Amino acid sequence: MFKTSKIIFFLALFSLITSSCGIYKYSDARENPTNADERIKKSMESGKGFRLGGFGNKGSGEFMFASSNPLWRATMEKLDFAPLNNVDYAGGIVVTDWFNNGDSNEHMKITVRFLSNEIRSDALDIVIHKKVCNQNSTNCSVNKIESSLNNEIRLAILKKAAQIQNLDQANIKKKLGEYKMFPDKNNKKKKKKKK
C-alpha cells in the first residue's frame, strides 16, 4: 500500500512538472538568431537573462592594435634603418636582422621587447648582439653587449613615442573639440535659497 502510494505520488509529480503549465513557450527556430551573441542580446533585452557583472571576463578588455600603439610605432620608425627579421606584435618583440655600417666585419642585431604599452622607462628591454667574423666569414663569434647604445635606443624610442602620443591626442582634440572629463567647479551656478 505504501509503495503504490509512493509510486503514484512520484508519477503525479512527474506529470505535473513535465506538463505544459505555462512554463514552456513554443518558439519558431526561424525567428531565433543562430549567432549565440545575438541570442544572448535578445534574451537580455526581453528580460530572460542576467549577467554577473564582470565575472568571466578575460583580461582588462583594453586592447591596442599596432597602428594605435605609440611605443610600437616609435620602434618601427627608429629601427627603419635595419632590416627586420622578426616582428610579432602579439608577442611584443621586434628583432632586426644582422646589419653593419659598410665593409666592416662586425655585424649587429637589435632586439626590442615590449614589457608594457605605457610610455615609461621600464616599458622596453633592449638587447644588442654583436657578431665579429674573420676576413673570409668562416669563423664568427656572437656576443651580447651592454653599452650606452642600449640606453640611447631606449631613450630615442621613448621620446618618439611621447611625440606620437602627443600628436595623436592633439588630433583627437582637434577632431572632437574641447571636452572636459569633470564639470568645472568654479562655473557652477549657485542655488538660491528659498525664503
Phi and psi restraints in degrees (value plus and minus 20) as a CYANA .aco file:
   2 PHE   PHI     -86.3   -46.3
   2 PHE   PSI     -59.4   -19.4
   3 LYS   PHI     -86.0   -46.0
   3 LYS   PSI     -63.9   -23.9
   4 THR   PHI     -86.9   -46.9
   4 THR   PSI     -59.1   -19.1
   5 SER   PHI     -87.9   -47.9
   5 SER   PSI     -53.5   -13.5
   6 LYS   PHI     -86.7   -46.7
   6 LYS   PSI     -62.9   -22.9
   7 ILE   PHI     -86.5   -46.5
   7 ILE   PSI     -62.4   -22.4
   8 ILE   PHI     -83.6   -43.6
   8 ILE   PSI     -61.0   -21.0
   9 PHE   PHI     -81.2   -41.2
   9 PHE   PSI     -66.8   -26.8
  10 PHE   PHI     -87.3   -47.3
  10 PHE   PSI     -56.6   -16.6
  11 LEU   PHI     -85.2   -45.2
  11 LEU   PSI     -61.8   -21.8
  12 ALA   PHI     -84.7   -44.7
  12 ALA   PSI     -63.0   -23.0
  13 LEU   PHI     -83.9   -43.9
  13 LEU   PSI     -62.9   -22.9
  14 PHE   PHI     -83.0   -43.0
  14 PHE   PSI     -64.5   -24.5
  15 SER   PHI     -89.0   -49.0
  15 SER   PSI     -52.7   -12.7
  16 LEU   PHI     -87.6   -47.6
  16 LEU   PSI     -61.4   -21.4
  17 ILE   PHI     -89.0   -49.0
  17 ILE   PSI     -62.8   -22.8
  18 THR   PHI    -104.1   -64.1
  18 THR   PSI     -30.9     9.1
  19 SER   PHI     -94.9   -54.9
  19 SER   PSI     140.2   180.2
  20 SER   PHI    -106.2   -66.2
  20 SER   PSI      72.0   112.0
  21 CYS   PHI    -126.2   -86.2
  21 CYS   PSI      13.2    53.2
  22 GLY   PHI      76.1   116.1
  22 GLY   PSI     -26.5    13.5
  23 ILE   PHI     -97.9   -57.9
  23 ILE   PSI     -63.4   -23.4
  24 TYR   PHI    -109.7   -69.7
  24 TYR   PSI     110.2   150.2
  25 LYS   PHI    -135.0   -95.0
  25 LYS   PSI     116.9   156.9
  26 TYR   PHI     -89.4   -49.4
  26 TYR   PSI     115.5   155.5
  27 SER   PHI    -154.9  -114.9
  27 SER   PSI     123.3   163.3
  28 ASP   PHI    -108.6   -68.6
  28 ASP   PSI     110.3   150.3
  29 ALA   PHI     -83.9   -43.9
  29 ALA   PSI     -45.5    -5.5
  30 ARG   PHI     -92.4   -52.4
  30 ARG   PSI     -42.1    -2.1
  31 GLU   PHI    -108.6   -68.6
  31 GLU   PSI     -36.2     3.8
  32 ASN   PHI    -113.2   -73.2
  32 ASN   PSI     115.6   155.6
  33 PRO   PHI     -87.1   -47.1
  33 PRO   PSI     127.2   167.2
  34 THR   PHI    -104.8   -64.8
  34 THR   PSI     -43.6    -3.6
  35 ASN   PHI     -96.2   -56.2
  35 ASN   PSI     111.1   151.1
  36 ALA   PHI     -82.6   -42.6
  36 ALA   PSI     -60.0   -20.0
  37 ASP   PHI     -84.0   -44.0
  37 ASP   PSI     -58.2   -18.2
  38 GLU   PHI     -88.1   -48.1
  38 GLU   PSI     -58.8   -18.8
  39 ARG   PHI     -83.4   -43.4
  39 ARG   PSI     -61.7   -21.7
  40 ILE   PHI     -83.0   -43.0
  40 ILE   PSI     -64.7   -24.7
  41 LYS   PHI     -81.1   -41.1
  41 LYS   PSI     -63.6   -23.6
  42 LYS   PHI     -83.8   -43.8
  42 LYS   PSI     -61.9   -21.9
  43 SER   PHI     -85.6   -45.6
  43 SER   PSI     -59.9   -19.9
  44 MET   PHI     -85.9   -45.9
  44 MET   PSI     -59.6   -19.6
  45 GLU   PHI     -87.2   -47.2
  45 GLU   PSI     -54.0   -14.0
  46 SER   PHI    -106.7   -66.7
  46 SER   PSI     -20.4    19.6
  47 GLY   PHI      64.5   104.5
  47 GLY   PSI      -2.4    37.6
  48 LYS   PHI    -111.7   -71.7
  48 LYS   PSI     -35.1     4.9
  49 GLY   PHI    -143.3  -103.3
  49 GLY   PSI     154.6   194.6
  50 PHE   PHI    -168.9  -128.9
  50 PHE   PSI     140.0   180.0
  51 ARG   PHI    -145.0  -105.0
  51 ARG   PSI     131.2   171.2
  52 LEU   PHI    -121.0   -81.0
  52 LEU   PSI      40.2    80.2
  53 GLY   PHI      39.2    79.2
  53 GLY   PSI    -147.8  -107.8
  54 GLY   PHI    -115.8   -75.8
  54 GLY   PSI      -5.5    34.5
  55 PHE   PHI     -84.1   -44.1
  55 PHE   PSI     109.5   149.5
  56 GLY   PHI      72.7   112.7
  56 GLY   PSI     -23.3    16.7
  57 ASN   PHI     -90.8   -50.8
  57 ASN   PSI     118.7   158.7
  58 LYS   PHI    -119.2   -79.2
  58 LYS   PSI      94.1   134.1
  59 GLY   PHI      61.1   101.1
  59 GLY   PSI    -190.6  -150.6
  60 SER   PHI    -105.1   -65.1
  60 SER   PSI     -36.7     3.3
  61 GLY   PHI      62.9   102.9
  61 GLY   PSI     -17.4    22.6
  62 GLU   PHI    -126.3   -86.3
  62 GLU   PSI      93.7   133.7
  63 PHE   PHI    -143.0  -103.0
  63 PHE   PSI     123.9   163.9
  64 MET   PHI    -140.0  -100.0
  64 MET   PSI     113.5   153.5
  65 PHE   PHI    -107.3   -67.3
  65 PHE   PSI     141.2   181.2
  66 ALA   PHI     -77.4   -37.4
  66 ALA   PSI     -54.3   -14.3
  67 SER   PHI     -94.7   -54.7
  67 SER   PSI     -34.5     5.5
  68 SER   PHI    -130.4   -90.4
  68 SER   PSI     -24.6    15.4
  69 ASN   PHI    -109.4   -69.4
  69 ASN   PSI      93.8   133.8
  70 PRO   PHI     -82.3   -42.3
  70 PRO   PSI     -57.4   -17.4
  71 LEU   PHI     -83.4   -43.4
  71 LEU   PSI     -62.7   -22.7
  72 TRP   PHI     -84.6   -44.6
  72 TRP   PSI     -67.1   -27.1
  73 ARG   PHI     -83.1   -43.1
  73 ARG   PSI     -60.1   -20.1
  74 ALA   PHI     -85.3   -45.3
  74 ALA   PSI     -59.1   -19.1
  75 THR   PHI     -84.0   -44.0
  75 THR   PSI     -62.8   -22.8
  76 MET   PHI     -82.7   -42.7
  76 MET   PSI     -59.2   -19.2
  77 GLU   PHI     -90.3   -50.3
  77 GLU   PSI     -59.6   -19.6
  78 LYS   PHI     -96.2   -56.2
  78 LYS   PSI     -45.7    -5.7
  79 LEU   PHI    -121.1   -81.1
  79 LEU   PSI      -2.7    37.3
  80 ASP   PHI     -90.8   -50.8
  80 ASP   PSI     -30.1     9.9
  81 PHE   PHI     -98.1   -58.1
  81 PHE   PSI     -38.5     1.5
  82 ALA   PHI    -131.8   -91.8
  82 ALA   PSI     127.8   167.8
  83 PRO   PHI     -89.4   -49.4
  83 PRO   PSI     121.1   161.1
  84 LEU   PHI    -115.6   -75.6
  84 LEU   PSI     115.9   155.9
  85 ASN   PHI    -119.3   -79.3
  85 ASN   PSI     -65.9   -25.9
  86 ASN   PHI    -158.9  -118.9
  86 ASN   PSI     103.7   143.7
  87 VAL   PHI    -150.2  -110.2
  87 VAL   PSI      91.4   131.4
  88 ASP   PHI    -151.8  -111.8
  88 ASP   PSI      81.3   121.3
  89 TYR   PHI     -87.0   -47.0
  89 TYR   PSI     -61.4   -21.4
  90 ALA   PHI     -84.3   -44.3
  90 ALA   PSI     -57.0   -17.0
  91 GLY   PHI    -103.9   -63.9
  91 GLY   PSI     -32.5     7.5
  92 GLY   PHI      50.9    90.9
  92 GLY   PSI      26.4    66.4
  93 ILE   PHI    -166.1  -126.1
  93 ILE   PSI     122.7   162.7
  94 VAL   PHI    -150.5  -110.5
  94 VAL   PSI     106.3   146.3
  95 VAL   PHI    -146.0  -106.0
  95 VAL   PSI     105.3   145.3
  96 THR   PHI    -102.4   -62.4
  96 THR   PSI     143.1   183.1
  97 ASP   PHI    -103.2   -63.2
  97 ASP   PSI     150.9   190.9
  98 TRP   PHI     -85.3   -45.3
  98 TRP   PSI     113.0   153.0
  99 PHE   PHI    -161.7  -121.7
  99 PHE   PSI     139.5   179.5
 100 ASN   PHI    -162.2  -122.2
 100 ASN   PSI     153.8   193.8
 101 ASN   PHI    -110.3   -70.3
 101 ASN   PSI     -16.3    23.7
 102 GLY   PHI     138.1   178.1
 102 GLY   PSI    -144.8  -104.8
 103 ASP   PHI    -106.4   -66.4
 103 ASP   PSI     -12.3    27.7
 104 SER   PHI     -88.3   -48.3
 104 SER   PSI     135.6   175.6
 105 ASN   PHI    -114.9   -74.9
 105 ASN   PSI      -9.2    30.8
 106 GLU   PHI    -123.1   -83.1
 106 GLU   PSI     112.3   152.3
 107 HIS   PHI    -142.9  -102.9
 107 HIS   PSI     131.5   171.5
 108 MET   PHI    -147.1  -107.1
 108 MET   PSI     133.2   173.2
 109 LYS   PHI    -155.8  -115.8
 109 LYS   PSI     111.2   151.2
 110 ILE   PHI    -132.9   -92.9
 110 ILE   PSI     112.3   152.3
 111 THR   PHI    -138.4   -98.4
 111 THR   PSI     107.7   147.7
 112 VAL   PHI    -135.4   -95.4
 112 VAL   PSI     101.5   141.5
 113 ARG   PHI    -129.2   -89.2
 113 ARG   PSI     110.4   150.4
 114 PHE   PHI    -112.6   -72.6
 114 PHE   PSI      98.2   138.2
 115 LEU   PHI    -119.0   -79.0
 115 LEU   PSI     -34.4     5.6
 116 SER   PHI    -179.4  -139.4
 116 SER   PSI     138.7   178.7
 117 ASN   PHI    -106.8   -66.8
 117 ASN   PSI     -31.8     8.2
 118 GLU   PHI     -98.8   -58.8
 118 GLU   PSI     128.0   168.0
 119 ILE   PHI    -107.1   -67.1
 119 ILE   PSI      76.9   116.9
 120 ARG   PHI    -173.2  -133.2
 120 ARG   PSI     146.2   186.2
 121 SER   PHI     -85.5   -45.5
 121 SER   PSI     -48.7    -8.7
 122 ASP   PHI    -116.0   -76.0
 122 ASP   PSI      -4.4    35.6
 123 ALA   PHI    -102.3   -62.3
 123 ALA   PSI     -37.0     3.0
 124 LEU   PHI    -144.7  -104.7
 124 LEU   PSI     124.4   164.4
 125 ASP   PHI    -141.0  -101.0
 125 ASP   PSI      96.6   136.6
 126 ILE   PHI    -125.3   -85.3
 126 ILE   PSI     105.4   145.4
 127 VAL   PHI    -143.3  -103.3
 127 VAL   PSI     110.0   150.0
 128 ILE   PHI    -140.2  -100.2
 128 ILE   PSI     110.2   150.2
 129 HIS   PHI    -132.5   -92.5
 129 HIS   PSI     122.8   162.8
 130 LYS   PHI    -140.7  -100.7
 130 LYS   PSI     109.9   149.9
 131 LYS   PHI    -135.1   -95.1
 131 LYS   PSI     103.8   143.8
 132 VAL   PHI    -135.2   -95.2
 132 VAL   PSI     104.6   144.6
 133 CYS   PHI    -135.8   -95.8
 133 CYS   PSI     133.9   173.9
 134 ASN   PHI     -94.4   -54.4
 134 ASN   PSI    -198.7  -158.7
 135 GLN   PHI     -79.5   -39.5
 135 GLN   PSI     -58.1   -18.1
 136 ASN   PHI    -116.8   -76.8
 136 ASN   PSI      -8.6    31.4
 137 SER   PHI      37.2    77.2
 137 SER   PSI      11.5    51.5
 138 THR   PHI    -115.9   -75.9
 138 THR   PSI     -50.0   -10.0
 139 ASN   PHI    -140.7  -100.7
 139 ASN   PSI      91.7   131.7
 140 CYS   PHI    -142.0  -102.0
 140 CYS   PSI     126.7   166.7
 141 SER   PHI    -142.8  -102.8
 141 SER   PSI     115.9   155.9
 142 VAL   PHI    -135.1   -95.1
 142 VAL   PSI     109.5   149.5
 143 ASN   PHI    -154.4  -114.4
 143 ASN   PSI     123.9   163.9
 144 LYS   PHI    -102.9   -62.9
 144 LYS   PSI     111.9   151.9
 145 ILE   PHI    -134.8   -94.8
 145 ILE   PSI     122.4   162.4
 146 GLU   PHI    -136.1   -96.1
 146 GLU   PSI      90.9   130.9
 147 SER   PHI    -164.5  -124.5
 147 SER   PSI    -196.7  -156.7
 148 SER   PHI     -88.6   -48.6
 148 SER   PSI     -37.6     2.4
 149 LEU   PHI     -82.1   -42.1
 149 LEU   PSI     -55.5   -15.5
 150 ASN   PHI     -77.6   -37.6
 150 ASN   PSI     -70.0   -30.0
 151 ASN   PHI     -89.3   -49.3
 151 ASN   PSI     -54.4   -14.4
 152 GLU   PHI     -83.6   -43.6
 152 GLU   PSI     -62.7   -22.7
 153 ILE   PHI     -85.8   -45.8
 153 ILE   PSI     -64.6   -24.6
 154 ARG   PHI     -78.3   -38.3
 154 ARG   PSI     -68.6   -28.6
 155 LEU   PHI     -84.4   -44.4
 155 LEU   PSI     -59.6   -19.6
 156 ALA   PHI     -83.0   -43.0
 156 ALA   PSI     -62.2   -22.2
 157 ILE   PHI     -86.7   -46.7
 157 ILE   PSI     -63.5   -23.5
 158 LEU   PHI     -85.3   -45.3
 158 LEU   PSI     -60.6   -20.6
 159 LYS   PHI     -83.6   -43.6
 159 LYS   PSI     -65.0   -25.0
 160 LYS   PHI     -84.5   -44.5
 160 LYS   PSI     -59.2   -19.2
 161 ALA   PHI     -83.9   -43.9
 161 ALA   PSI     -59.8   -19.8
 162 ALA   PHI     -84.7   -44.7
 162 ALA   PSI     -59.8   -19.8
 163 GLN   PHI     -83.7   -43.7
 163 GLN   PSI     -63.2   -23.2
 164 ILE   PHI     -83.8   -43.8
 164 ILE   PSI     -63.3   -23.3
 165 GLN   PHI     -84.2   -44.2
 165 GLN   PSI     -62.5   -22.5
 166 ASN   PHI     -83.9   -43.9
 166 ASN   PSI     -60.5   -20.5
 167 LEU   PHI     -84.9   -44.9
 167 LEU   PSI     -61.9   -21.9
 168 ASP   PHI     -82.4   -42.4
 168 ASP   PSI     -63.0   -23.0
 169 GLN   PHI     -85.8   -45.8
 169 GLN   PSI     -58.2   -18.2
 170 ALA   PHI     -85.0   -45.0
 170 ALA   PSI     -59.1   -19.1
 171 ASN   PHI     -86.1   -46.1
 171 ASN   PSI     -59.8   -19.8
 172 ILE   PHI     -85.5   -45.5
 172 ILE   PSI     -62.5   -22.5
 173 LYS   PHI     -83.0   -43.0
 173 LYS   PSI     -59.8   -19.8
 174 LYS   PHI     -86.3   -46.3
 174 LYS   PSI     -59.6   -19.6
 175 LYS   PHI     -92.2   -52.2
 175 LYS   PSI     -63.7   -23.7
 176 LEU   PHI    -112.2   -72.2
 176 LEU   PSI     -38.9     1.1
 177 GLY   PHI      68.5   108.5
 177 GLY   PSI     159.2   199.2
 178 GLU   PHI     -91.2   -51.2
 178 GLU   PSI     112.5   152.5
 179 TYR   PHI    -163.6  -123.6
 179 TYR   PSI     133.9   173.9
 180 LYS   PHI    -142.7  -102.7
 180 LYS   PSI     120.3   160.3
 181 MET   PHI     -97.6   -57.6
 181 MET   PSI     -56.4   -16.4
 182 PHE   PHI    -144.8  -104.8
 182 PHE   PSI     128.1   168.1
 183 PRO   PHI     -85.1   -45.1
 183 PRO   PSI     128.8   168.8
 184 ASP   PHI     -96.3   -56.3
 184 ASP   PSI     102.2   142.2
 185 LYS   PHI     -91.7   -51.7
 185 LYS   PSI     -48.3    -8.3
 186 ASN   PHI     -95.0   -55.0
 186 ASN   PSI     -45.9    -5.9
 187 ASN   PHI    -115.0   -75.0
 187 ASN   PSI     -12.3    27.7
 188 LYS   PHI     -89.5   -49.5
 188 LYS   PSI     118.9   158.9
 189 LYS   PHI     -97.8   -57.8
 189 LYS   PSI     116.4   156.4
 190 LYS   PHI     -98.1   -58.1
 190 LYS   PSI     115.8   155.8
 191 LYS   PHI     -97.3   -57.3
 191 LYS   PSI     116.1   156.1
 192 LYS   PHI    -103.9   -63.9
 192 LYS   PSI     117.0   157.0
 193 LYS   PHI    -101.8   -61.8
 193 LYS   PSI     117.7   157.7
 194 LYS   PHI    -102.4   -62.4
 194 LYS   PSI     118.4   158.4
